[in-house]
Amino acid sequence: MRGRWFLCEGLLLALLLASSSASAHATKENARLPVVGPAPEFTLTTEAGSRLSLADLRGKVLAVTFIYATCTDTCPLLTAKMTELQRRLGRDFGARVRFVSITVDPEVDTPEVLRGYAKAQGANVEGWSFLTGTSAEIKDVIGRYGAYARKTARGSVDHLFLTSLIDRQGRLRVQYLGYRFRPDEMLADLQALLRE
């Protein structure tokens, strides 16, 4: 299977830097996803201007991604895959599964900008939050999730595409590296976490 990475202590950074797209793992379809550990906490500002924390989302299965609204290449591709998954989750989307997209460009991505991005991408904000914050808050959450972001001189942001799946107890279970993962695989993982 392509797409998801299981994390273990010091290997994460080396693996992330050595890879530019999704990679394989060796679990069986009916095997439980491993528990990596507690998901890193955050409290950030939503596209509606309210504060939202990881603790507020306890009880739901989460997919946490990193994007930025002025990205013209890979962010829209990743968001399009998540939009497809939003549709395929049906009634579970919002009620039992939530998506969280965290900007890597907080100086530009105000709540208003993120609202426009969500609308343009077809995201249902009843089950999908787009988060921003201060530069320090965003830098902190990027680092604690094992991601990376650096603003270039041209104004774009070089960043690592990392999607983290978090279970209903707030535990990090798997991370997908890149945007070339198969939506079927992530859907199966989300559904497996719902069955637990």
LUMPA-279738 format. One record per residue (C-alpha): x, y, z; residue in three letters. Coordinates in steps of 0.05 Angstrom, whole numbers. Layout:
N
(r (X,Y,Z),"ALA")
...
END
This chain:
196
(r (0,0,0),"MET")
(r (25,69,-17),"ARG")
(r (13,130,24),"GLY")
(r (18,124,98),"ARG")
(r (77,126,145),"TRP")
(r (79,98,214),"PHE")
(r (123,140,259),"LEU")
(r (173,117,310),"CYS")
(r (216,163,351),"GLU")
(r (279,188,317),"GLY")
(r (265,156,249),"LEU")
(r (212,207,229),"LEU")
(r (257,264,210),"LEU")
(r (305,221,170),"ALA")
(r (247,187,134),"LEU")
(r (213,252,118),"LEU")
(r (275,285,91),"LEU")
(r (293,223,49),"ALA")
(r (225,219,15),"SER")
(r (190,266,-32),"SER")
(r (125,227,-40),"SER")
(r (84,176,-4),"ALA")
(r (114,109,15),"SER")
(r (92,39,31),"ALA")
(r (81,0,94),"HIS")
(r (69,-73,110),"ALA")
(r (5,-77,151),"THR")
(r (-53,-121,131),"LYS")
(r (-121,-92,113),"GLU")
(r (-153,-119,176),"ASN")
(r (-96,-99,223),"ALA")
(r (-106,-42,272),"ARG")
(r (-68,21,259),"LEU")
(r (-12,29,310),"PRO")
(r (-17,82,364),"VAL")
(r (41,130,354),"VAL")
(r (25,171,416),"GLY")
(r (-16,231,438),"PRO")
(r (-29,279,381),"ALA")
(r (4,346,391),"PRO")
(r (-44,396,421),"GLU")
(r (-61,462,387),"PHE")
(r (-108,521,396),"THR")
(r (-115,563,333),"LEU")
(r (-164,610,299),"THR")
(r (-217,583,251),"THR")
(r (-239,611,185),"GLU")
(r (-299,638,224),"ALA")
(r (-254,676,273),"GLY")
(r (-266,631,334),"SER")
(r (-213,592,372),"ARG")
(r (-211,517,364),"LEU")
(r (-167,467,400),"SER")
(r (-152,394,390),"LEU")
(r (-188,380,455),"ALA")
(r (-251,411,426),"ASP")
(r (-251,356,373),"LEU")
(r (-243,297,420),"ARG")
(r (-292,242,403),"GLY")
(r (-283,250,327),"LYS")
(r (-234,219,279),"VAL")
(r (-191,275,250),"LEU")
(r (-149,286,188),"ALA")
(r (-101,344,199),"VAL")
(r (-66,374,138),"THR")
(r (-20,434,125),"PHE")
(r (-36,481,66),"ILE")
(r (-35,554,47),"TYR")
(r (-87,592,8),"ALA")
(r (-43,625,-45),"THR")
(r (-10,560,-64),"CYS")
(r (-22,547,-138),"THR")
(r (5,477,-147),"ASP")
(r (5,422,-95),"THR")
(r (-41,450,-40),"CYS")
(r (-101,451,-87),"PRO")
(r (-85,379,-107),"LEU")
(r (-83,356,-35),"LEU")
(r (-146,395,-18),"THR")
(r (-182,364,-78),"ALA")
(r (-166,295,-52),"LYS")
(r (-193,314,16),"MET")
(r (-255,342,-17),"THR")
(r (-266,276,-52),"GLU")
(r (-259,240,16),"LEU")
(r (-308,290,46),"GLN")
(r (-359,268,-5),"ARG")
(r (-344,194,2),"ARG")
(r (-351,196,78),"LEU")
(r (-425,214,70),"GLY")
(r (-462,224,135),"ARG")
(r (-399,208,176),"ASP")
(r (-367,272,151),"PHE")
(r (-375,326,204),"GLY")
(r (-414,282,251),"ALA")
(r (-359,231,264),"ARG")
(r (-300,253,221),"VAL")
(r (-271,323,216),"ARG")
(r (-217,352,172),"PHE")
(r (-170,406,197),"VAL")
(r (-127,445,149),"SER")
(r (-74,488,182),"ILE")
(r (-41,545,143),"THR")
(r (34,549,137),"VAL")
(r (28,623,117),"ASP")
(r (-7,657,175),"PRO")
(r (15,727,154),"GLU")
(r (-28,722,91),"VAL")
(r (-80,670,111),"ASP")
(r (-128,709,155),"THR")
(r (-195,678,173),"PRO")
(r (-227,715,115),"GLU")
(r (-175,689,65),"VAL")
(r (-185,618,91),"LEU")
(r (-261,624,84),"ARG")
(r (-251,643,11),"GLY")
(r (-203,585,1),"TYR")
(r (-252,536,33),"ALA")
(r (-309,560,-11),"LYS")
(r (-267,558,-74),"ALA")
(r (-244,487,-59),"GLN")
(r (-314,461,-44),"GLY")
(r (-299,447,30),"ALA")
(r (-358,438,76),"ASN")
(r (-340,479,137),"VAL")
(r (-392,442,179),"GLU")
(r (-340,387,182),"GLY")
(r (-276,420,159),"TRP")
(r (-239,474,196),"SER")
(r (-186,519,165),"PHE")
(r (-140,545,219),"LEU")
(r (-92,603,225),"THR")
(r (-57,637,283),"GLY")
(r (3,679,301),"THR")
(r (69,662,268),"SER")
(r (93,633,334),"ALA")
(r (31,589,342),"GLU")
(r (36,563,271),"ILE")
(r (111,550,275),"LYS")
(r (100,512,340),"ASP")
(r (45,467,313),"VAL")
(r (83,454,248),"ILE")
(r (144,431,288),"GLY")
(r (105,388,337),"ARG")
(r (70,351,280),"TYR")
(r (138,337,247),"GLY")
(r (123,381,187),"ALA")
(r (166,436,157),"TYR")
(r (152,505,126),"ALA")
(r (197,561,100),"ARG")
(r (175,624,64),"LYS")
(r (215,637,1),"THR")
(r (239,704,-26),"ALA")
(r (184,699,-80),"ARG")
(r (130,696,-25),"GLY")
(r (112,623,-35),"SER")
(r (121,573,21),"VAL")
(r (163,511,15),"ASP")
(r (131,460,61),"HIS")
(r (123,387,75),"LEU")
(r (56,356,57),"PHE")
(r (38,316,118),"LEU")
(r (-32,291,135),"THR")
(r (-41,262,204),"SER")
(r (-99,216,224),"LEU")
(r (-120,223,297),"ILE")
(r (-168,176,332),"ASP")
(r (-227,193,376),"ARG")
(r (-183,191,439),"GLN")
(r (-136,244,411),"GLY")
(r (-81,194,393),"ARG")
(r (-38,201,330),"LEU")
(r (-46,138,290),"ARG")
(r (-15,148,222),"VAL")
(r (15,203,178),"GLN")
(r (13,207,103),"TYR")
(r (72,240,69),"LEU")
(r (60,278,5),"GLY")
(r (-3,288,-37),"TYR")
(r (2,227,-81),"ARG")
(r (-32,180,-32),"PHE")
(r (-91,140,-56),"ARG")
(r (-157,167,-28),"PRO")
(r (-183,95,-22),"ASP")
(r (-127,79,27),"GLU")
(r (-140,140,70),"MET")
(r (-215,127,68),"LEU")
(r (-203,56,93),"ALA")
(r (-159,82,149),"ASP")
(r (-212,133,170),"LEU")
(r (-265,80,169),"GLN")
(r (-221,32,209),"ALA")
(r (-213,86,263),"LEU")
(r (-288,96,263),"LEU")
(r (-299,22,276),"ARG")
(r (-254,21,338),"GLU")
END
